Amino acid sequence: MAVDPWPAELPTLLLQEGYSEQEAENRLRSNTDKGPGKSRPRSSSNVRPVAAAMMMTDAEKALMRSFITETLLQGTLPFTFPAPDGSGDWLVRFAQDGLPAWSPSGDLRWRVAFRLEILP
């Protein structure tokens, strides 16, 4: 399956404010009759959540909306996104409740916040 890349015309610089990465929560815990509970991996791999935000112009906002609705079939397909540390590209998808939210930021710019899941 071919995976679409993040459009080159869109920014890749993520804002420090609102950015966070988290380890994949992949533990399954169960209680025992006595002593501490047991813990084991739920699966061999899991997604890593990332919260991000960036600044966009009106034109970039329109392009991103088109990318999400048309290319990613309303945000359901995975895509590649440049890793912020320059180490290559991540294979990601938008988190279940992580589609972009735009808020005006003055000077005809938008602050867009979204949540991604880095796929294994």
C-alpha positions, -999 to 999 in steps of 0.1 A, spaced: 0 0 0 14 34 -10 14 60 18 11 97 10 36 121 23 29 153 42 26 179 15 58 198 8 39 231 6 29 227 43 51 237 72 69 211 92 82 233 120 63 223 152 58 248 180 75 240 213 43 251 231 19 222 229 44 196 217 47 164 236 57 128 228 48 98 250 59 62 251 34 37 238 11 24 266 13 -13 259 10 -29 293 -17 -53 304 -21 -56 341 -41 -81 361 -47 -86 398 -36 -116 417 -51 -132 448 -20 -123 468 9 -101 463 16 -76 436 -4 -78 403 10 -92 371 21 -71 341 29 -81 306 31 -65 272 -4 -63 255 11 -68 220 45 -68 203 41 -32 192 18 -2 197 14 34 186 33 63 203 12 94 208 24 129 198 6 162 205 17 190 181 9 225 169 21 247 141 14 281 125 -3 283 91 -15 309 66 -50 308 51 -36 291 20 -18 264 40 -49 258 61 -70 252 30 -43 228 16 -42 209 49 -80 206 49 -79 192 14 -51 168 23 -71 155 52 -105 152 36 -95 141 1 -61 124 2 -64 109 37 -101 100 32 -113 123 61 -82 116 81 -85 78 82 -54 69 62 -17 69 75 9 93 60 45 101 64 55 132 84 91 146 89 104 138 123 111 171 142 146 160 151 155 155 114 160 118 117 138 109 87 101 104 84 75 90 108 47 68 96 17 84 114 -20 88 114 -43 112 132 -53 100 166 -90 91 171 -97 125 187 -68 143 172 -79 159 139 -67 195 135 -83 224 153 -75 259 140 -76 290 161 -68 325 148 -34 339 158 -34 374 144 -15 386 113 -37 364 91 -22 333 105 -37 302 122 -25 281 151 -33 245 142 -32 218 170 -35 181 163 -26 147 177 -7 120 159 0 84 165 34 71 154 28 37 139 53 8 144 
